[in-house]
Amino acid sequence: MQSKIRLGISSCLMGEKVRYDGAHKFNPFLVNTLGEYVDYVPVCPEYECGLGIPREAMRLEGDPDAPRLMTNRTKVDLTKRMLAWCRKRVGELEKEDLQGFIFKSRSPSSGMERVKVYNDKGMPVQKGVGLFARAFMDHFPLIPVEEDGRLNDPGLRENFIERIFAFRDWRETVKGGKTRANLIGFHSRYKLLLLSHSEKHVREMGRLVAAAKEYSPAALYAKYLELFSAGLKLKATVKKNVNVLQHIMGFFKTLLSADEKQELLEVIEQYKQRYIPLIGPITLLNHYVRKYEPAYLLDQVFLRPHPVELALRNHV
């Protein structure tokens, strides 16, 4: 069995009463459902940098690209204190082998995007990034990140969880040695999944793997991970998924009966028209993979990118 995925998470989402008002933002899906497959590393920037519970509410002010963290009422500038703690904390998190992070949305310390930043007239613009979230993403640019609010969107939820499972698989592959054979095997397993996100990245990664002997192992793996992370970050669409489903069908052209081919075509068309979710054609294809065992498809991650119990493809 593979090890559990290690994810950083804003402490309040775990139910810890660390918010400025002494409350929490417990997220049942993250804790009770995804938590079956994850070991969480909770982080609360305000509490961990020494601010009390409860504490005065804070907000971002000034330039959205370099905002100040200010208390709302007393106007105490906590920017230097928070940034110093952020630098220390991201260094500590290097030892945690994180495969992702889930931030608390709209937080002046942990919001990943669209955090309110107030100008000198007290008017907000939603263009900010929380100070800790920015420090984390700058320090770990390739690690998958999301925030709790965006995870309410089924497509974004499926994409993020797909990425953290893929990142865990990548880490396990690297532990097996940075060899050309290991990279070829990894790329082969992920080729169809990558195709559902970005045909451009599949081509670039294919060229990279083909030219593997021209790179040192460290440079080869670093370049591949950069492309892999960028490709999976792009959202899969119905059109791209249909392309992959039809591609997979080609592996069965000499195996399926006429009735089976017709049934598969009908189910793919129903998904294309959005009458049924992606789990429909995926379930049928997995049935045919088990029945006929076409060699190339047996290990394709696209068919099983995350546990079916999470029901992520029931909604996309």
KEVEX-356181 format. One record per residue (C-alpha): x, y, z; residue in one letter; residue number from 0. Coordinates in nm, 3 decimals. Example, Ala and Ser with C-alpha at 12.3 -4.5 7.8 and 13.67 -1.06 7.14 Angstrom:
REM residues 2
<east->1.230	north->-0.450	up->0.780	residuo->a	num->0> .
<east->1.367	north->-0.106	up->0.714	residuo->s	num->1> .
END
This chain:
REM residues 316
<east->0.000	north->0.000	up->0.000	residuo->m	num->0> .
<east->0.117	north->0.351	up->-0.074	residuo->q	num->1> .
<east->0.171	north->0.590	up->0.213	residuo->s	num->2> .
<east->-0.091	north->0.850	up->0.298	residuo->k	num->3> .
<east->-0.065	north->1.184	up->0.124	residuo->i	num->4> .
<east->0.077	north->1.460	up->0.343	residuo->r	num->5> .
<east->-0.111	north->1.787	up->0.306	residuo->l	num->6> .
<east->-0.068	north->2.118	up->0.476	residuo->g	num->7> .
<east->-0.397	north->2.279	up->0.579	residuo->i	num->8> .
<east->-0.522	north->2.590	up->0.754	residuo->s	num->9> .
<east->-0.584	north->2.479	up->1.113	residuo->s	num->10> .
<east->-0.934	north->2.626	up->1.136	residuo->c	num->11> .
<east->-1.051	north->2.391	up->0.857	residuo->l	num->12> .
<east->-0.965	north->2.100	up->1.086	residuo->m	num->13> .
<east->-1.202	north->2.235	up->1.349	residuo->g	num->14> .
<east->-0.933	north->2.398	up->1.563	residuo->e	num->15> .
<east->-1.064	north->2.712	up->1.737	residuo->k	num->16> .
<east->-0.785	north->2.943	up->1.627	residuo->v	num->17> .
<east->-0.968	north->3.218	up->1.440	residuo->r	num->18> .
<east->-0.962	north->3.578	up->1.558	residuo->y	num->19> .
<east->-1.300	north->3.533	up->1.729	residuo->d	num->20> .
<east->-1.212	north->3.197	up->1.885	residuo->g	num->21> .
<east->-1.422	north->3.006	up->1.629	residuo->a	num->22> .
<east->-1.330	north->2.748	up->1.366	residuo->h	num->23> .
<east->-1.427	north->2.668	up->1.005	residuo->k	num->24> .
<east->-1.454	north->2.288	up->1.025	residuo->f	num->25> .
<east->-1.480	north->2.134	up->0.678	residuo->n	num->26> .
<east->-1.649	north->1.790	up->0.687	residuo->p	num->27> .
<east->-1.537	north->1.681	up->0.340	residuo->f	num->28> .
<east->-1.172	north->1.763	up->0.401	residuo->l	num->29> .
<east->-1.161	north->1.605	up->0.747	residuo->v	num->30> .
<east->-1.400	north->1.310	up->0.726	residuo->n	num->31> .
<east->-1.386	north->1.211	up->0.357	residuo->t	num->32> .
<east->-1.054	north->1.318	up->0.209	residuo->l	num->33> .
<east->-0.901	north->1.267	up->0.553	residuo->g	num->34> .
<east->-0.922	north->0.890	up->0.504	residuo->e	num->35> .
<east->-0.639	north->0.921	up->0.251	residuo->y	num->36> .
<east->-0.445	north->1.214	up->0.396	residuo->v	num->37> .
<east->-0.223	north->1.302	up->0.691	residuo->d	num->38> .
<east->-0.272	north->1.673	up->0.759	residuo->y	num->39> .
<east->-0.013	north->1.921	up->0.883	residuo->v	num->40> .
<east->-0.221	north->2.208	up->1.031	residuo->p	num->41> .
<east->-0.089	north->2.564	up->1.014	residuo->v	num->42> .
<east->-0.238	north->2.884	up->1.160	residuo->c	num->43> .
<east->-0.016	north->3.184	up->1.079	residuo->p	num->44> .
<east->-0.175	north->3.432	up->1.322	residuo->e	num->45> .
<east->-0.173	north->3.196	up->1.620	residuo->y	num->46> .
<east->0.168	north->3.046	up->1.546	residuo->e	num->47> .
<east->0.336	north->3.385	up->1.510	residuo->c	num->48> .
<east->0.228	north->3.466	up->1.865	residuo->g	num->49> .
<east->-0.102	north->3.650	up->1.832	residuo->l	num->50> .
<east->-0.363	north->3.552	up->2.088	residuo->g	num->51> .
<east->-0.706	north->3.389	up->2.071	residuo->i	num->52> .
<east->-0.930	north->3.584	up->2.051	residuo->p	num->53> .
<east->-0.746	north->3.872	up->1.885	residuo->r	num->54> .
<east->-0.826	north->4.189	up->1.699	residuo->e	num->55> .
<east->-0.936	north->4.129	up->1.340	residuo->a	num->56> .
<east->-0.682	north->4.212	up->1.068	residuo->m	num->57> .
<east->-0.686	north->4.306	up->0.702	residuo->r	num->58> .
<east->-0.448	north->4.378	up->0.414	residuo->l	num->59> .
<east->-0.387	north->4.740	up->0.318	residuo->e	num->60> .
<east->-0.191	north->4.929	up->0.051	residuo->g	num->61> .
<east->-0.039	north->4.780	up->-0.264	residuo->d	num->62> .
<east->-0.203	north->4.445	up->-0.358	residuo->p	num->63> .
<east->0.137	north->4.317	up->-0.475	residuo->d	num->64> .
<east->0.306	north->4.402	up->-0.144	residuo->a	num->65> .
<east->0.033	north->4.471	up->0.113	residuo->p	num->66> .
<east->0.069	north->4.550	up->0.481	residuo->r	num->67> .
<east->-0.106	north->4.340	up->0.747	residuo->l	num->68> .
<east->-0.288	north->4.583	up->0.977	residuo->m	num->69> .
<east->-0.519	north->4.539	up->1.274	residuo->t	num->70> .
<east->-0.862	north->4.681	up->1.195	residuo->n	num->71> .
<east->-0.924	north->4.904	up->1.496	residuo->r	num->72> .
<east->-0.588	north->4.996	up->1.650	residuo->t	num->73> .
<east->-0.398	north->5.006	up->1.318	residuo->k	num->74> .
<east->-0.098	north->4.810	up->1.442	residuo->v	num->75> .
<east->0.128	north->4.706	up->1.152	residuo->d	num->76> .
<east->0.203	north->4.334	up->1.185	residuo->l	num->77> .
<east->0.365	north->4.292	up->0.844	residuo->t	num->78> .
<east->0.729	north->4.247	up->0.951	residuo->k	num->79> .
<east->0.631	north->4.010	up->1.230	residuo->r	num->80> .
<east->0.421	north->3.796	up->0.999	residuo->m	num->81> .
<east->0.673	north->3.791	up->0.714	residuo->l	num->82> .
<east->0.954	north->3.689	up->0.951	residuo->a	num->83> .
<east->0.741	north->3.403	up->1.081	residuo->w	num->84> .
<east->0.647	north->3.302	up->0.724	residuo->c	num->85> .
<east->1.013	north->3.273	up->0.621	residuo->r	num->86> .
<east->1.082	north->3.052	up->0.921	residuo->k	num->87> .
<east->0.771	north->2.837	up->0.879	residuo->r	num->88> .
<east->0.815	north->2.755	up->0.510	residuo->v	num->89> .
<east->1.168	north->2.645	up->0.591	residuo->g	num->90> .
<east->1.032	north->2.411	up->0.858	residuo->e	num->91> .
<east->0.772	north->2.274	up->0.616	residuo->l	num->92> .
<east->1.049	north->2.154	up->0.384	residuo->e	num->93> .
<east->1.094	north->1.865	up->0.628	residuo->k	num->94> .
<east->0.726	north->1.761	up->0.609	residuo->e	num->95> .
<east->0.736	north->1.618	up->0.254	residuo->d	num->96> .
<east->0.409	north->1.792	up->0.170	residuo->l	num->97> .
<east->0.226	north->1.692	up->-0.147	residuo->q	num->98> .
<east->-0.014	north->1.985	up->-0.135	residuo->g	num->99> .
<east->-0.171	north->2.260	up->0.078	residuo->f	num->100> .
<east->-0.531	north->2.370	up->0.139	residuo->i	num->101> .
<east->-0.566	north->2.735	up->0.246	residuo->f	num->102> .
<east->-0.850	north->2.921	up->0.414	residuo->k	num->103> .
<east->-1.011	north->3.146	up->0.156	residuo->s	num->104> .
<east->-1.030	north->3.525	up->0.200	residuo->r	num->105> .
<east->-0.788	north->3.518	up->0.496	residuo->s	num->106> .
<east->-0.533	north->3.805	up->0.507	residuo->p	num->107> .
<east->-0.268	north->3.548	up->0.595	residuo->s	num->108> .
<east->-0.386	north->3.234	up->0.413	residuo->s	num->109> .
<east->-0.614	north->3.337	up->0.125	residuo->g	num->110> .
<east->-0.476	north->3.205	up->-0.203	residuo->m	num->111> .
<east->-0.638	north->3.466	up->-0.428	residuo->e	num->112> .
<east->-0.897	north->3.746	up->-0.439	residuo->r	num->113> .
<east->-0.826	north->3.857	up->-0.080	residuo->v	num->114> .
<east->-0.953	north->4.208	up->-0.003	residuo->k	num->115> .
<east->-0.684	north->4.478	up->0.007	residuo->v	num->116> .
<east->-0.793	north->4.820	up->0.131	residuo->y	num->117> .
<east->-0.659	north->5.144	up->-0.015	residuo->n	num->118> .
<east->-0.589	north->5.466	up->0.178	residuo->d	num->119> .
<east->-0.956	north->5.562	up->0.144	residuo->k	num->120> .
<east->-1.073	north->5.240	up->0.303	residuo->g	num->121> .
<east->-1.204	north->5.094	up->-0.023	residuo->m	num->122> .
<east->-1.127	north->4.726	up->-0.093	residuo->p	num->123> .
<east->-1.013	north->4.555	up->-0.412	residuo->v	num->124> .
<east->-1.017	north->4.175	up->-0.435	residuo->q	num->125> .
<east->-0.669	north->4.137	up->-0.579	residuo->k	num->126> .
<east->-0.465	north->4.028	up->-0.279	residuo->g	num->127> .
<east->-0.293	north->3.710	up->-0.164	residuo->v	num->128> .
<east->-0.251	north->3.624	up->0.204	residuo->g	num->129> .
<east->0.102	north->3.677	up->0.333	residuo->l	num->130> .
<east->0.161	north->3.316	up->0.432	residuo->f	num->131> .
<east->-0.007	north->3.177	up->0.121	residuo->a	num->132> .
<east->0.217	north->3.392	up->-0.099	residuo->r	num->133> .
<east->0.529	north->3.288	up->0.094	residuo->a	num->134> .
<east->0.433	north->2.921	up->0.067	residuo->f	num->135> .
<east->0.356	north->2.933	up->-0.306	residuo->m	num->136> .
<east->0.680	north->3.124	up->-0.377	residuo->d	num->137> .
<east->0.882	north->2.871	up->-0.176	residuo->h	num->138> .
<east->0.706	north->2.560	up->-0.315	residuo->f	num->139> .
<east->0.601	north->2.667	up->-0.668	residuo->p	num->140> .
<east->0.532	north->2.313	up->-0.795	residuo->l	num->141> .
<east->0.331	north->2.176	up->-0.502	residuo->i	num->142> .
<east->-0.048	north->2.164	up->-0.569	residuo->p	num->143> .
<east->-0.239	north->2.426	up->-0.369	residuo->v	num->144> .
<east->-0.608	north->2.513	up->-0.333	residuo->e	num->145> .
<east->-0.838	north->2.691	up->-0.091	residuo->e	num->146> .
<east->-1.154	north->2.568	up->0.077	residuo->d	num->147> .
<east->-1.394	north->2.799	up->-0.108	residuo->g	num->148> .
<east->-1.275	north->2.695	up->-0.454	residuo->r	num->149> .
<east->-1.301	north->2.328	up->-0.355	residuo->l	num->150> .
<east->-1.680	north->2.365	up->-0.353	residuo->n	num->151> .
<east->-1.656	north->2.367	up->-0.734	residuo->d	num->152> .
<east->-1.669	north->1.999	up->-0.850	residuo->p	num->153> .
<east->-1.423	north->2.056	up->-1.135	residuo->g	num->154> .
<east->-1.167	north->2.235	up->-0.920	residuo->l	num->155> .
<east->-1.208	north->1.977	up->-0.644	residuo->r	num->156> .
<east->-1.150	north->1.687	up->-0.883	residuo->e	num->157> .
<east->-0.851	north->1.863	up->-1.038	residuo->n	num->158> .
<east->-0.681	north->1.935	up->-0.705	residuo->f	num->159> .
<east->-0.731	north->1.587	up->-0.562	residuo->i	num->160> .
<east->-0.615	north->1.431	up->-0.888	residuo->e	num->161> .
<east->-0.299	north->1.641	up->-0.862	residuo->r	num->162> .
<east->-0.216	north->1.551	up->-0.503	residuo->i	num->163> .
<east->-0.247	north->1.179	up->-0.578	residuo->f	num->164> .
<east->-0.028	north->1.228	up->-0.886	residuo->a	num->165> .
<east->0.227	north->1.424	up->-0.683	residuo->f	num->166> .
<east->0.239	north->1.143	up->-0.425	residuo->r	num->167> .
<east->0.298	north->0.895	up->-0.710	residuo->d	num->168> .
<east->0.576	north->1.117	up->-0.845	residuo->w	num->169> .
<east->0.748	north->1.127	up->-0.506	residuo->r	num->170> .
<east->0.731	north->0.747	up->-0.482	residuo->e	num->171> .
<east->0.878	north->0.717	up->-0.832	residuo->t	num->172> .
<east->1.167	north->0.948	up->-0.745	residuo->v	num->173> .
<east->1.240	north->0.745	up->-0.432	residuo->k	num->174> .
<east->1.288	north->0.445	up->-0.661	residuo->g	num->175> .
<east->1.576	north->0.624	up->-0.831	residuo->g	num->176> .
<east->1.609	north->0.897	up->-1.094	residuo->k	num->177> .
<east->1.658	north->0.657	up->-1.379	residuo->t	num->178> .
<east->1.549	north->0.689	up->-1.739	residuo->r	num->179> .
<east->1.349	north->0.366	up->-1.712	residuo->a	num->180> .
<east->1.154	north->0.493	up->-1.409	residuo->n	num->181> .
<east->1.070	north->0.817	up->-1.589	residuo->l	num->182> .
<east->0.955	north->0.635	up->-1.902	residuo->i	num->183> .
<east->0.733	north->0.411	up->-1.691	residuo->g	num->184> .
<east->0.584	north->0.707	up->-1.506	residuo->f	num->185> .
<east->0.521	north->0.904	up->-1.825	residuo->h	num->186> .
<east->0.359	north->0.602	up->-1.989	residuo->s	num->187> .
<east->0.114	north->0.558	up->-1.699	residuo->r	num->188> .
<east->0.020	north->0.926	up->-1.696	residuo->y	num->189> .
<east->0.010	north->0.992	up->-2.071	residuo->k	num->190> .
<east->-0.369	north->0.970	up->-2.112	residuo->l	num->191> .
<east->-0.438	north->1.164	up->-1.793	residuo->l	num->192> .
<east->-0.205	north->1.440	up->-1.913	residuo->l	num->193> .
<east->-0.379	north->1.434	up->-2.251	residuo->l	num->194> .
<east->-0.708	north->1.514	up->-2.075	residuo->s	num->195> .
<east->-0.543	north->1.834	up->-1.947	residuo->h	num->196> .
<east->-0.304	north->1.953	up->-2.217	residuo->s	num->197> .
<east->-0.204	north->1.796	up->-2.548	residuo->e	num->198> .
<east->0.072	north->2.058	up->-2.574	residuo->k	num->199> .
<east->0.234	north->1.944	up->-2.251	residuo->h	num->200> .
<east->0.209	north->1.578	up->-2.352	residuo->v	num->201> .
<east->0.406	north->1.656	up->-2.668	residuo->r	num->202> .
<east->0.670	north->1.856	up->-2.480	residuo->e	num->203> .
<east->0.710	north->1.586	up->-2.216	residuo->m	num->204> .
<east->0.731	north->1.318	up->-2.481	residuo->g	num->205> .
<east->1.017	north->1.503	up->-2.651	residuo->r	num->206> .
<east->1.190	north->1.547	up->-2.317	residuo->l	num->207> .
<east->1.166	north->1.178	up->-2.230	residuo->v	num->208> .
<east->1.287	north->1.081	up->-2.577	residuo->a	num->209> .
<east->1.594	north->1.304	up->-2.529	residuo->a	num->210> .
<east->1.656	north->1.185	up->-2.172	residuo->a	num->211> .
<east->2.018	north->1.084	up->-2.241	residuo->k	num->212> .
<east->2.105	north->1.446	up->-2.315	residuo->e	num->213> .
<east->2.031	north->1.551	up->-1.955	residuo->y	num->214> .
<east->2.174	north->1.473	up->-1.617	residuo->s	num->215> .
<east->1.925	north->1.277	up->-1.400	residuo->p	num->216> .
<east->1.870	north->1.579	up->-1.173	residuo->a	num->217> .
<east->1.807	north->1.817	up->-1.466	residuo->a	num->218> .
<east->1.585	north->1.566	up->-1.647	residuo->l	num->219> .
<east->1.362	north->1.503	up->-1.346	residuo->y	num->220> .
<east->1.344	north->1.872	up->-1.254	residuo->a	num->221> .
<east->1.237	north->1.970	up->-1.607	residuo->k	num->222> .
<east->0.985	north->1.687	up->-1.626	residuo->y	num->223> .
<east->0.826	north->1.781	up->-1.292	residuo->l	num->224> .
<east->0.796	north->2.142	up->-1.406	residuo->e	num->225> .
<east->0.606	north->2.037	up->-1.718	residuo->l	num->226> .
<east->0.405	north->1.773	up->-1.533	residuo->f	num->227> .
<east->0.287	north->2.023	up->-1.270	residuo->s	num->228> .
<east->0.201	north->2.288	up->-1.530	residuo->a	num->229> .
<east->0.010	north->2.040	up->-1.745	residuo->g	num->230> .
<east->-0.202	north->1.893	up->-1.467	residuo->l	num->231> .
<east->-0.279	north->2.240	up->-1.335	residuo->k	num->232> .
<east->-0.476	north->2.310	up->-1.653	residuo->l	num->233> .
<east->-0.836	north->2.204	up->-1.609	residuo->k	num->234> .
<east->-0.970	north->1.901	up->-1.793	residuo->a	num->235> .
<east->-1.280	north->1.971	up->-2.002	residuo->t	num->236> .
<east->-1.559	north->1.758	up->-2.149	residuo->v	num->237> .
<east->-1.410	north->1.807	up->-2.496	residuo->k	num->238> .
<east->-1.062	north->1.696	up->-2.388	residuo->k	num->239> .
<east->-1.202	north->1.402	up->-2.190	residuo->n	num->240> .
<east->-1.406	north->1.289	up->-2.491	residuo->v	num->241> .
<east->-1.089	north->1.295	up->-2.700	residuo->n	num->242> .
<east->-0.919	north->1.065	up->-2.447	residuo->v	num->243> .
<east->-1.221	north->0.835	up->-2.421	residuo->l	num->244> .
<east->-1.226	north->0.795	up->-2.799	residuo->q	num->245> .
<east->-0.852	north->0.737	up->-2.797	residuo->h	num->246> .
<east->-0.896	north->0.459	up->-2.541	residuo->i	num->247> .
<east->-1.174	north->0.307	up->-2.747	residuo->m	num->248> .
<east->-0.922	north->0.257	up->-3.024	residuo->g	num->249> .
<east->-0.739	north->0.001	up->-2.812	residuo->f	num->250> .
<east->-1.053	north->-0.215	up->-2.814	residuo->f	num->251> .
<east->-1.130	north->-0.207	up->-3.187	residuo->k	num->252> .
<east->-1.039	north->-0.575	up->-3.237	residuo->t	num->253> .
<east->-1.166	north->-0.687	up->-2.895	residuo->l	num->254> .
<east->-1.519	north->-0.555	up->-2.854	residuo->l	num->255> .
<east->-1.824	north->-0.705	up->-3.016	residuo->s	num->256> .
<east->-2.041	north->-0.487	up->-3.238	residuo->a	num->257> .
<east->-2.293	north->-0.446	up->-2.954	residuo->d	num->258> .
<east->-2.020	north->-0.353	up->-2.705	residuo->e	num->259> .
<east->-1.878	north->-0.094	up->-2.944	residuo->k	num->260> .
<east->-2.220	north->0.057	up->-2.995	residuo->q	num->261> .
<east->-2.289	north->0.070	up->-2.622	residuo->e	num->262> .
<east->-1.954	north->0.242	up->-2.557	residuo->l	num->263> .
<east->-2.015	north->0.496	up->-2.835	residuo->l	num->264> .
<east->-2.357	north->0.575	up->-2.691	residuo->e	num->265> .
<east->-2.224	north->0.624	up->-2.338	residuo->v	num->266> .
<east->-1.942	north->0.851	up->-2.460	residuo->i	num->267> .
<east->-2.196	north->1.055	up->-2.658	residuo->e	num->268> .
<east->-2.419	north->1.083	up->-2.349	residuo->q	num->269> .
<east->-2.122	north->1.219	up->-2.157	residuo->y	num->270> .
<east->-2.037	north->1.455	up->-2.444	residuo->k	num->271> .
<east->-2.392	north->1.594	up->-2.432	residuo->q	num->272> .
<east->-2.360	north->1.622	up->-2.051	residuo->r	num->273> .
<east->-2.650	north->1.388	up->-1.985	residuo->y	num->274> .
<east->-2.430	north->1.175	up->-1.759	residuo->i	num->275> .
<east->-2.109	north->1.248	up->-1.563	residuo->p	num->276> .
<east->-1.762	north->1.120	up->-1.647	residuo->l	num->277> .
<east->-1.799	north->0.821	up->-1.414	residuo->i	num->278> .
<east->-2.037	north->0.664	up->-1.671	residuo->g	num->279> .
<east->-1.794	north->0.600	up->-1.958	residuo->p	num->280> .
<east->-1.507	north->0.545	up->-1.712	residuo->i	num->281> .
<east->-1.697	north->0.262	up->-1.539	residuo->t	num->282> .
<east->-1.773	north->0.094	up->-1.869	residuo->l	num->283> .
<east->-1.414	north->0.127	up->-1.990	residuo->l	num->284> .
<east->-1.279	north->-0.017	up->-1.665	residuo->n	num->285> .
<east->-1.516	north->-0.310	up->-1.713	residuo->h	num->286> .
<east->-1.373	north->-0.375	up->-2.060	residuo->y	num->287> .
<east->-1.016	north->-0.332	up->-1.934	residuo->v	num->288> .
<east->-1.078	north->-0.600	up->-1.672	residuo->r	num->289> .
<east->-1.250	north->-0.827	up->-1.926	residuo->k	num->290> .
<east->-1.003	north->-0.798	up->-2.216	residuo->y	num->291> .
<east->-0.682	north->-0.681	up->-2.040	residuo->e	num->292> .
<east->-0.531	north->-0.464	up->-2.317	residuo->p	num->293> .
<east->-0.171	north->-0.423	up->-2.195	residuo->a	num->294> .
<east->-0.133	north->-0.047	up->-2.249	residuo->y	num->295> .
<east->-0.447	north->0.038	up->-2.053	residuo->l	num->296> .
<east->-0.393	north->-0.177	up->-1.745	residuo->l	num->297> .
<east->-0.184	north->0.089	up->-1.566	residuo->d	num->298> .
<east->-0.333	north->0.405	up->-1.716	residuo->q	num->299> .
<east->-0.393	north->0.650	up->-1.432	residuo->v	num->300> .
<east->-0.666	north->0.828	up->-1.630	residuo->f	num->301> .
<east->-0.897	north->0.534	up->-1.558	residuo->l	num->302> .
<east->-0.828	north->0.539	up->-1.182	residuo->r	num->303> .
<east->-0.665	north->0.870	up->-1.076	residuo->p	num->304> .
<east->-0.807	north->0.868	up->-0.721	residuo->h	num->305> .
<east->-1.021	north->0.639	up->-0.502	residuo->p	num->306> .
<east->-1.371	north->0.581	up->-0.640	residuo->v	num->307> .
<east->-1.503	north->0.628	up->-0.284	residuo->e	num->308> .
<east->-1.436	north->1.002	up->-0.317	residuo->l	num->309> .
<east->-1.700	north->1.009	up->-0.595	residuo->a	num->310> .
<east->-1.524	north->1.298	up->-0.767	residuo->l	num->311> .
<east->-1.614	north->1.193	up->-1.120	residuo->r	num->312> .
<east->-1.980	north->1.160	up->-1.027	residuo->n	num->313> .
<east->-2.006	north->1.540	up->-1.060	residuo->h	num->314> .
<east->-1.787	north->1.634	up->-1.360	residuo->v	num->315> .
END
